[in-house]
Amino acid sequence: MNDAKYIGLDVHQATISAAVLDSAGKLVMEAILETKAETILQFLRGLRGSLPRNFGRRNLGCLVARPAPASRHARAGL
């Protein structure tokens, strides 16, 4: 059973809109957070399962981060 969670964050000056999907792509949680370190940390600590990391700037159409594919250098063994 894959317990990975994928988190999408839409960051603004005063708030962060967060969406959490499970490994099947099902929405399991939505939240609006204050843009404060402690609030963000509490939100992340409350999640269960593994959290693959993939950071990037995307438009709203790419709300949920997925693990990035291997780069062409990694595929070439460089």
Residue pairs with C-beta under 8 A, 6 or more apart in sequence:
2 23
3 22
3 23
3 48
3 49
3 50
4 22
4 23
4 49
4 50
4 51
4 52
5 20
5 21
5 22
5 23
5 28
5 47
5 48
5 49
5 50
5 51
6 20
6 21
6 22
6 23
6 52
6 64
6 65
6 66
7 18
7 19
7 20
7 44
7 47
7 51
7 64
7 65
8 18
8 19
8 20
8 21
8 62
8 63
8 64
8 65
9 16
9 17
9 18
10 16
10 17
10 18
10 60
10 63
11 35
12 35
13 35
14 34
14 35
15 32
15 33
15 34
15 35
16 32
16 33
16 34
16 35
16 40
17 30
17 31
17 32
17 33
18 29
18 30
18 31
18 32
18 33
18 43
19 27
19 29
19 30
19 63
19 64
20 27
20 28
20 29
20 30
20 47
21 27
21 28
21 64
22 28
22 49
25 64
29 47
31 43
33 39
33 40
33 43
44 51
52 67
54 65
54 66
54 67
54 68
55 65
56 65
56 68
58 65
